Amino acid sequence: MPPATRARDKRFMKRRPSSTESTKDAIRAVGLRATPARLATLQMLREAISPMTHAEVAERLAENGVDKATAFRNLNDMTDAGLLRRTELGDHVYRFEEIRPGEDDSDTHPHFLCTVCGTVSCLGSVKLTASSQRASQAVGEVTEILLRGRCNDCKSGTATR
């Protein structure tokens, strides 16, 4: 399986199920209309295990008749409303993920980017050590942590290009 296909398939593994009603409530709570396209978008990002690009979201939503412009507009509207986080990992591609309950947009978590296949993984439990925090504060404010390397599939050679 090509790396892009493998990465796309892994991204859609369910993180946690979410009811349609809770998704509608979340969208309405931030002052947006709960349209079918917004429901499908937020539901997909809630179930994704890693951030998704606009192209990935649009491709999945096209199956339900949602065009690319609507997908992009909804991603931006929900980001502006505080439901989604937009991240750019140095490759000039925005990725979107749900801001989980209890988080705000400033509560970011580290990501791992495979330099071979492009897979992005969330590293929610990785934190800076106290000494790393002190050292970074001497330079400025850490707003994001990005680790780059080869994922296990690429490292072991099981990925195909």
Z-matrix of the N, CA and C atoms (Angstrom, degrees):
N
C 1 1.444
C 2 1.526 1 108.57
N 3 1.342 2 119.74 1 131.16
C 4 1.460 3 121.57 2 -179.84
C 5 1.525 4 110.87 3 -61.75
N 6 1.351 5 118.54 4 149.12
C 7 1.453 6 121.69 5 -177.94
C 8 1.518 7 113.27 6 -54.89
N 9 1.330 8 118.20 7 -41.05
C 10 1.463 9 119.75 8 -178.45
C 11 1.521 10 110.75 9 -63.42
N 12 1.329 11 117.13 10 -40.45
C 13 1.462 12 120.56 11 178.55
C 14 1.521 13 110.41 12 -68.29
N 15 1.329 14 116.06 13 -42.50
C 16 1.459 15 119.97 14 179.38
C 17 1.527 16 110.17 15 -61.94
N 18 1.335 17 116.76 16 -43.65
C 19 1.460 18 121.09 17 179.91
C 20 1.522 19 110.40 18 -63.70
N 21 1.335 20 116.37 19 -41.97
C 22 1.454 21 120.38 20 -179.43
C 23 1.525 22 110.05 21 -64.19
N 24 1.326 23 118.02 22 -42.50
C 25 1.456 24 121.44 23 -179.38
C 26 1.520 25 111.02 24 -64.63
N 27 1.334 26 118.25 25 -42.33
C 28 1.463 27 121.53 26 -179.97
C 29 1.525 28 111.42 27 -65.20
N 30 1.301 29 116.81 28 -32.36
C 31 1.454 30 121.21 29 -176.24
C 32 1.523 31 111.82 30 -65.59
N 33 1.329 32 117.93 31 -27.61
C 34 1.446 33 120.64 32 -174.31
C 35 1.519 34 113.65 33 -94.29
N 36 1.317 35 116.35 34 8.69
C 37 1.457 36 118.53 35 175.65
C 38 1.526 37 107.47 36 -65.76
N 39 1.297 38 117.05 37 139.49
C 40 1.452 39 120.05 38 -175.15
C 41 1.520 40 112.03 39 -68.85
N 42 1.318 41 114.58 40 131.52
C 43 1.460 42 120.86 41 174.04
C 44 1.515 43 108.42 42 -88.31
N 45 1.322 44 116.68 43 -52.40
C 46 1.450 45 121.66 44 175.98
C 47 1.515 46 108.62 45 -159.08
N 48 1.322 47 116.83 46 139.43
C 49 1.457 48 118.74 47 178.97
C 50 1.525 49 110.46 48 -71.50
N 51 1.295 50 116.21 49 152.31
C 52 1.449 51 121.72 50 179.60
C 53 1.519 52 107.78 51 -140.15
N 54 1.313 53 116.79 52 133.43
C 55 1.455 54 119.14 53 -177.91
C 56 1.525 55 110.19 54 -75.62
N 57 1.315 56 114.65 55 155.36
C 58 1.465 57 120.32 56 178.20
C 59 1.522 58 110.18 57 -61.20
N 60 1.316 59 117.16 58 -39.24
C 61 1.470 60 120.52 59 -179.36
C 62 1.520 61 111.59 60 -64.62
N 63 1.337 62 118.10 61 -42.31
C 64 1.468 63 119.31 62 179.59
C 65 1.525 64 110.51 63 -67.68
N 66 1.328 65 117.35 64 -32.67
C 67 1.459 66 121.03 65 177.16
C 68 1.522 67 109.72 66 -68.10
N 69 1.337 68 117.47 67 -45.10
C 70 1.465 69 121.07 68 176.36
C 71 1.521 70 110.58 69 -58.77
N 72 1.331 71 116.56 70 -46.25
C 73 1.465 72 121.06 71 -178.62
C 74 1.524 73 111.31 72 -60.18
N 75 1.338 74 116.94 73 -41.34
C 76 1.469 75 120.89 74 -179.46
C 77 1.527 76 110.60 75 -64.03
N 78 1.318 77 117.19 76 -41.81
C 79 1.466 78 121.17 77 -179.44
C 80 1.527 79 110.47 78 -67.38
N 81 1.310 80 116.21 79 -45.21
C 82 1.475 81 120.42 80 -179.83
C 83 1.530 82 111.59 81 -67.10
N 84 1.317 83 117.18 82 -32.77
C 85 1.471 84 121.28 83 -178.43
C 86 1.528 85 112.63 84 -63.01
N 87 1.324 86 117.34 85 -24.08
C 88 1.466 87 120.41 86 178.96
C 89 1.532 88 111.49 87 -99.78
N 90 1.332 89 116.53 88 9.47
C 91 1.458 90 120.60 89 174.06
C 92 1.512 91 115.78 90 88.15
N 93 1.316 92 117.57 91 14.79
C 94 1.468 93 120.80 92 178.11
C 95 1.521 94 109.92 93 -103.90
N 96 1.334 95 115.66 94 154.72
C 97 1.461 96 119.71 95 174.05
C 98 1.523 97 108.48 96 -76.06
N 99 1.309 98 115.59 97 140.82
C 100 1.472 99 121.05 98 -179.61
C 101 1.525 100 109.16 99 -88.47
N 102 1.327 101 116.11 100 74.51
C 103 1.463 102 121.54 101 179.73
C 104 1.530 103 109.38 102 -76.73
N 105 1.325 104 117.55 103 160.33
C 106 1.465 105 119.30 104 177.67
C 107 1.536 106 112.80 105 -57.18
N 108 1.327 107 117.44 106 -38.10
C 109 1.471 108 120.19 107 -179.90
C 110 1.528 109 110.91 108 -66.77
N 111 1.329 110 117.42 109 -41.68
C 112 1.473 111 119.87 110 178.20
C 113 1.527 112 110.79 111 -66.90
N 114 1.322 113 116.32 112 -40.84
C 115 1.470 114 119.36 113 177.93
C 116 1.521 115 110.70 114 -59.62
N 117 1.320 116 116.56 115 -47.20
C 118 1.465 117 120.69 116 -178.98
C 119 1.530 118 110.43 117 -63.29
N 120 1.332 119 117.44 118 -39.78
C 121 1.466 120 122.04 119 -178.72
C 122 1.521 121 110.79 120 -65.28
N 123 1.330 122 116.78 121 -51.92
C 124 1.468 123 119.56 122 -177.71
C 125 1.523 124 110.84 123 -65.84
N 126 1.317 125 117.41 124 -39.68
C 127 1.469 126 120.86 125 178.68
C 128 1.536 127 109.96 126 -60.21
N 129 1.330 128 116.51 127 -45.02
C 130 1.460 129 120.66 128 -179.55
C 131 1.530 130 110.75 129 -61.96
N 132 1.327 131 117.14 130 -44.95
C 133 1.463 132 119.84 131 -178.13
C 134 1.523 133 111.85 132 -70.81
N 135 1.325 134 117.62 133 -29.20
C 136 1.467 135 120.67 134 175.27
C 137 1.526 136 111.02 135 -66.66
N 138 1.307 137 116.47 136 -33.69
C 139 1.458 138 120.70 137 -177.29
C 140 1.522 139 113.30 138 -88.93
N 141 1.325 140 117.27 139 -15.76
C 142 1.466 141 121.10 140 -179.00
C 143 1.532 142 109.93 141 -71.55
N 144 1.321 143 116.04 142 146.46
C 145 1.465 144 119.69 143 179.46
C 146 1.522 145 112.31 144 -96.19
N 147 1.328 146 116.77 145 -2.96
C 148 1.461 147 120.49 146 176.86
C 149 1.524 148 108.56 147 -150.14
N 150 1.326 149 117.72 148 162.26
C 151 1.470 150 120.36 149 179.97
C 152 1.526 151 111.22 150 -60.46
N 153 1.335 152 115.58 151 149.32
C 154 1.459 153 121.74 152 -178.48
C 155 1.521 154 110.27 153 -119.80
N 156 1.324 155 115.82 154 143.72
C 157 1.463 156 120.73 155 176.53
C 158 1.528 157 110.16 156 -78.02
N 159 1.333 158 115.61 157 164.19
C 160 1.458 159 120.33 158 174.61
C 161 1.522 160 110.30 159 -56.87
N 162 1.337 161 116.81 160 -42.84
C 163 1.472 162 120.55 161 -178.82
C 164 1.529 163 110.93 162 -61.01
N 165 1.325 164 117.29 163 -42.32
C 166 1.470 165 120.60 164 179.34
C 167 1.521 166 110.94 165 -65.51
N 168 1.335 167 116.62 166 -43.53
C 169 1.465 168 120.49 167 178.65
C 170 1.526 169 109.60 168 -63.16
N 171 1.332 170 116.81 169 -47.49
C 172 1.465 171 120.82 170 -178.38
C 173 1.522 172 111.80 171 -61.57
N 174 1.335 173 116.30 172 -40.11
C 175 1.466 174 120.19 173 179.17
C 176 1.529 175 110.97 174 -61.31
N 177 1.322 176 116.14 175 -44.92
C 178 1.472 177 119.54 176 179.70
C 179 1.520 178 112.10 177 -67.93
N 180 1.346 179 116.41 178 -40.40
C 181 1.464 180 119.61 179 -178.10
C 182 1.524 181 112.57 180 -72.90
N 183 1.338 182 117.21 181 -24.05
C 184 1.472 183 120.61 182 178.89
C 185 1.526 184 110.20 183 -59.41
N 186 1.327 185 116.96 184 -29.64
C 187 1.471 186 121.09 185 177.75
C 188 1.528 187 110.85 186 -60.55
N 189 1.359 188 116.40 187 -24.57
C 190 1.467 189 121.79 188 179.91
C 191 1.527 190 111.91 189 -103.75
N 192 1.349 191 117.02 190 12.20
C 193 1.451 192 120.83 191 177.01
C 194 1.518 193 115.42 192 83.64
N 195 1.328 194 118.09 193 15.44
C 196 1.467 195 121.53 194 178.91
C 197 1.524 196 108.26 195 -92.27
N 198 1.352 197 116.75 196 127.14
C 199 1.464 198 119.97 197 -178.70
C 200 1.528 199 110.68 198 -82.40
N 201 1.343 200 115.45 199 165.58
C 202 1.466 201 121.84 200 -175.59
C 203 1.524 202 112.60 201 -61.09
N 204 1.327 203 116.92 202 -39.34
C 205 1.468 204 120.19 203 -178.59
C 206 1.525 205 110.97 204 -64.90
N 207 1.323 206 117.23 205 -41.61
C 208 1.463 207 121.07 206 177.95
C 209 1.521 208 110.40 207 -65.19
N 210 1.323 209 116.58 208 -41.81
C 211 1.466 210 120.48 209 178.26
C 212 1.527 211 110.09 210 -60.01
N 213 1.327 212 117.08 211 -46.61
C 214 1.465 213 121.37 212 -179.06
C 215 1.531 214 111.01 213 -64.19
N 216 1.323 215 116.55 214 -45.09
C 217 1.461 216 121.23 215 179.44
C 218 1.536 217 110.61 216 -60.92
N 219 1.331 218 116.90 217 -43.64
C 220 1.469 219 120.01 218 -179.82
C 221 1.525 220 111.61 219 -66.73
N 222 1.328 221 117.97 220 -39.29
C 223 1.465 222 120.45 221 176.63
C 224 1.531 223 110.21 222 -60.05
N 225 1.313 224 116.62 223 -45.40
C 226 1.466 225 119.98 224 179.88
C 227 1.523 226 112.23 225 -68.17
N 228 1.333 227 117.78 226 -41.70
C 229 1.466 228 120.97 227 178.83
C 230 1.530 229 110.84 228 -61.65
N 231 1.333 230 116.47 229 -44.27
C 232 1.470 231 119.12 230 -178.90
C 233 1.525 232 111.77 231 -72.50
N 234 1.332 233 117.13 232 -27.57
C 235 1.467 234 120.48 233 174.07
C 236 1.526 235 109.32 234 -68.48
N 237 1.323 236 116.46 235 -48.15
C 238 1.469 237 120.93 236 179.39
C 239 1.531 238 111.72 237 -61.32
N 240 1.333 239 116.85 238 -32.08
C 241 1.466 240 121.35 239 -179.23
C 242 1.527 241 112.35 240 -81.65
N 243 1.336 242 117.96 241 -8.94
C 244 1.463 243 120.55 242 176.84
C 245 1.517 244 115.25 243 93.38
N 246 1.334 245 118.19 244 11.81
C 247 1.463 246 120.86 245 177.05
C 248 1.527 247 112.01 246 -87.00
N 249 1.337 248 116.33 247 -30.38
C 250 1.461 249 121.37 248 -175.91
C 251 1.525 250 110.38 249 -123.39
N 252 1.324 251 114.85 250 156.01
C 253 1.463 252 122.62 251 173.63
C 254 1.519 253 107.83 252 -111.90
N 255 1.332 254 116.40 253 134.24
C 256 1.459 255 122.44 254 177.01
C 257 1.525 256 107.16 255 -105.51
N 258 1.320 257 116.14 256 127.18
C 259 1.467 258 121.97 257 -177.65
C 260 1.512 259 109.15 258 -127.57
N 261 1.319 260 115.91 259 142.02
C 262 1.462 261 121.51 260 174.54
C 263 1.521 262 105.87 261 -121.85
N 264 1.324 263 117.60 262 121.18
C 265 1.459 264 122.23 263 -170.73
C 266 1.530 265 113.37 264 -101.48
N 267 1.331 266 116.42 265 30.19
C 268 1.450 267 119.80 266 176.36
C 269 1.514 268 114.52 267 89.59
N 270 1.332 269 116.90 268 -1.10
C 271 1.468 270 119.75 269 -179.77
C 272 1.527 271 111.92 270 -110.00
N 273 1.330 272 116.70 271 12.53
C 274 1.463 273 123.27 272 177.39
C 275 1.520 274 112.58 273 64.20
N 276 1.323 275 117.26 274 27.96
C 277 1.460 276 122.75 275 177.21
C 278 1.523 277 107.39 276 -124.59
N 279 1.336 278 116.54 277 122.97
C 280 1.459 279 119.70 278 175.95
C 281 1.522 280 109.40 279 -75.92
N 282 1.319 281 114.65 280 137.89
C 283 1.461 282 121.50 281 173.36
C 284 1.521 283 107.57 282 -121.74
N 285 1.323 284 116.21 283 147.31
C 286 1.454 285 122.16 284 -175.54
C 287 1.518 286 109.28 285 -121.56
N 288 1.335 287 114.64 286 142.58
C 289 1.462 288 120.73 287 174.88
C 290 1.517 289 108.68 288 -148.10
N 291 1.318 290 115.51 289 157.00
C 292 1.459 291 121.13 290 179.45
C 293 1.527 292 109.84 291 -67.54
N 294 1.323 293 115.88 292 140.44
C 295 1.466 294 120.24 293 167.06
C 296 1.517 295 104.59 294 -85.24
N 297 1.296 296 116.20 295 113.44
C 298 1.462 297 121.33 296 -172.73
C 299 1.525 298 111.47 297 -70.42
N 300 1.324 299 117.24 298 155.61
C 301 1.471 300 120.70 299 178.06
C 302 1.526 301 110.81 300 -53.34
N 303 1.320 302 115.54 301 134.38
C 304 1.462 303 121.13 302 -179.38
C 305 1.519 304 113.47 303 90.46
N 306 1.334 305 117.81 304 -11.14
C 307 1.470 306 122.19 305 177.79
C 308 1.522 307 109.05 306 -99.34
N 309 1.320 308 115.10 307 163.06
C 310 1.455 309 119.96 308 164.61
C 311 1.524 310 106.61 309 -128.48
N 312 1.313 311 116.74 310 179.04
C 313 1.464 312 119.98 311 -173.25
C 314 1.523 313 112.62 312 -62.42
N 315 1.331 314 117.38 313 -23.16
C 316 1.468 315 119.40 314 -179.62
C 317 1.537 316 112.19 315 -83.22
N 318 1.325 317 117.53 316 -11.31
C 319 1.472 318 121.70 317 178.80
C 320 1.525 319 109.59 318 -85.23
N 321 1.322 320 116.26 319 68.90
C 322 1.451 321 119.35 320 -178.49
C 323 1.521 322 110.50 321 -83.86
N 324 1.308 323 115.86 322 163.65
C 325 1.453 324 121.63 323 177.06
C 326 1.523 325 107.97 324 -129.56
N 327 1.317 326 117.17 325 157.82
C 328 1.470 327 120.01 326 -179.08
C 329 1.534 328 112.33 327 -67.40
N 330 1.323 329 114.67 328 154.93
C 331 1.458 330 122.40 329 175.38
C 332 1.520 331 109.07 330 -126.91
N 333 1.329 332 115.09 331 151.30
C 334 1.462 333 122.15 332 174.18
C 335 1.519 334 106.90 333 -113.78
N 336 1.329 335 116.97 334 126.89
C 337 1.458 336 123.01 335 179.73
C 338 1.517 337 108.77 336 -114.33
N 339 1.337 338 116.64 337 119.10
C 340 1.464 339 120.66 338 176.85
C 341 1.524 340 107.99 339 -75.07
N 342 1.315 341 115.62 340 124.79
C 343 1.458 342 121.17 341 -177.94
C 344 1.526 343 112.66 342 -78.41
N 345 1.331 344 116.87 343 -7.26
C 346 1.465 345 120.63 344 179.92
C 347 1.532 346 110.38 345 -97.61
N 348 1.328 347 117.56 346 -57.23
C 349 1.468 348 120.33 347 -174.42
C 350 1.526 349 113.60 348 -102.04
N 351 1.337 350 118.10 349 -11.29
C 352 1.465 351 120.73 350 177.28
C 353 1.511 352 114.99 351 85.94
N 354 1.321 353 118.72 352 3.44
C 355 1.450 354 121.27 353 178.55
C 356 1.519 355 109.82 354 -62.00
N 357 1.344 356 116.55 355 137.28
C 358 1.459 357 122.33 356 176.15
C 359 1.517 358 107.62 357 -113.08
N 360 1.324 359 116.75 358 130.84
C 361 1.455 360 122.16 359 178.54
C 362 1.516 361 109.44 360 -123.51
N 363 1.329 362 116.51 361 140.26
C 364 1.459 363 121.54 362 175.75
C 365 1.521 364 108.97 363 -82.60
N 366 1.314 365 115.56 364 137.81
C 367 1.463 366 122.07 365 178.07
C 368 1.524 367 108.21 366 -119.16
N 369 1.314 368 115.72 367 67.01
C 370 1.459 369 121.52 368 -173.64
C 371 1.508 370 115.84 369 -59.74
N 372 1.316 371 117.58 370 -28.28
C 373 1.460 372 119.59 371 -176.13
C 374 1.528 373 113.41 372 -93.44
N 375 1.324 374 117.95 373 -2.22
C 376 1.471 375 120.94 374 -179.43
C 377 1.525 376 109.04 375 -83.36
N 378 1.325 377 116.71 376 127.28
C 379 1.464 378 122.82 377 179.61
C 380 1.518 379 109.34 378 -130.12
N 381 1.333 380 115.71 379 154.02
C 382 1.452 381 119.83 380 173.04
C 383 1.522 382 109.35 381 -69.55
N 384 1.329 383 116.93 382 142.17
C 385 1.455 384 120.18 383 174.50
C 386 1.525 385 108.65 384 -71.28
N 387 1.314 386 116.86 385 164.84
C 388 1.464 387 121.27 386 179.64
C 389 1.526 388 110.83 387 -58.95
N 390 1.333 389 117.44 388 -42.11
C 391 1.470 390 119.30 389 -179.56
C 392 1.520 391 111.19 390 -68.56
N 393 1.338 392 118.14 391 -34.90
C 394 1.461 393 121.08 392 176.66
C 395 1.529 394 110.41 393 -67.26
N 396 1.327 395 116.66 394 -37.90
C 397 1.463 396 119.99 395 177.78
C 398 1.524 397 110.69 396 -63.93
N 399 1.332 398 116.73 397 -44.72
C 400 1.470 399 119.94 398 178.88
C 401 1.520 400 110.68 399 -61.98
N 402 1.320 401 117.01 400 -44.58
C 403 1.465 402 120.92 401 -179.31
C 404 1.531 403 110.94 402 -63.71
N 405 1.315 404 117.32 403 -41.36
C 406 1.463 405 119.82 404 -179.09
C 407 1.528 406 111.26 405 -71.22
N 408 1.326 407 118.22 406 -33.16
C 409 1.464 408 120.60 407 178.37
C 410 1.523 409 111.69 408 -65.67
N 411 1.319 410 117.19 409 -26.39
C 412 1.461 411 120.57 410 177.03
C 413 1.529 412 110.94 411 -68.04
N 414 1.329 413 116.28 412 -23.05
C 415 1.460 414 121.52 413 -178.34
C 416 1.527 415 111.20 414 -99.39
N 417 1.332 416 116.84 415 -38.84
C 418 1.465 417 121.26 416 -176.92
C 419 1.514 418 110.78 417 169.49
N 420 1.304 419 116.02 418 -161.30
C 421 1.455 420 122.31 419 -178.04
C 422 1.526 421 110.05 420 -100.93
N 423 1.319 422 117.13 421 126.16
C 424 1.462 423 121.46 422 176.61
C 425 1.527 424 107.65 423 -79.49
N 426 1.321 425 116.09 424 121.29
C 427 1.461 426 120.52 425 178.82
C 428 1.522 427 112.41 426 -109.50
N 429 1.329 428 116.05 427 -14.42
C 430 1.460 429 119.75 428 -178.76
C 431 1.523 430 109.36 429 -162.48
N 432 1.323 431 115.48 430 146.16
C 433 1.456 432 121.09 431 175.13
C 434 1.516 433 107.47 432 -120.50
N 435 1.325 434 116.00 433 127.36
C 436 1.457 435 121.63 434 179.33
C 437 1.519 436 108.34 435 -127.94
N 438 1.311 437 115.89 436 123.98
C 439 1.457 438 121.44 437 175.01
C 440 1.520 439 107.85 438 -106.73
N 441 1.321 440 116.43 439 135.59
C 442 1.464 441 122.04 440 179.05
C 443 1.518 442 108.73 441 -119.16
N 444 1.308 443 114.90 442 146.85
C 445 1.453 444 120.07 443 178.41
C 446 1.509 445 109.87 444 171.99
N 447 1.319 446 116.34 445 -158.53
C 448 1.462 447 121.48 446 178.74
C 449 1.520 448 108.89 447 -106.75
N 450 1.331 449 116.34 448 129.90
C 451 1.462 450 120.51 449 176.97
C 452 1.524 451 109.20 450 -67.00
N 453 1.314 452 116.53 451 167.44
C 454 1.460 453 120.17 452 -177.48
C 455 1.521 454 112.63 453 -59.37
N 456 1.336 455 117.99 454 -38.39
C 457 1.465 456 120.01 455 179.11
C 458 1.531 457 111.01 456 -63.73
N 459 1.322 458 115.95 457 -45.18
C 460 1.478 459 119.53 458 -178.87
C 461 1.530 460 110.88 459 -71.11
N 462 1.327 461 116.76 460 -36.59
C 463 1.458 462 121.68 461 179.67
C 464 1.526 463 110.92 462 -63.44
N 465 1.336 464 116.37 463 -39.60
C 466 1.459 465 119.66 464 -177.23
C 467 1.532 466 112.20 465 -86.15
N 468 1.337 467 115.65 466 -7.43
C 469 1.466 468 118.58 467 177.72
C 470 1.508 469 113.50 468 85.07
N 471 1.344 470 119.29 469 10.25
C 472 1.467 471 120.22 470 -179.79
C 473 1.514 472 112.05 471 -82.29
N 474 1.331 473 116.83 472 -14.03
C 475 1.467 474 119.53 473 177.97
C 476 1.518 475 108.83 474 -80.58
N 477 1.316 476 115.72 475 145.49
C 478 1.471 477 120.35 476 176.70
C 479 1.513 478 108.04 477 -114.10
N 480 1.302 479 115.32 478 145.35
C 481 1.474 480 119.54 479 -179.45
C 482 1.492 481 110.35 480 -97.29
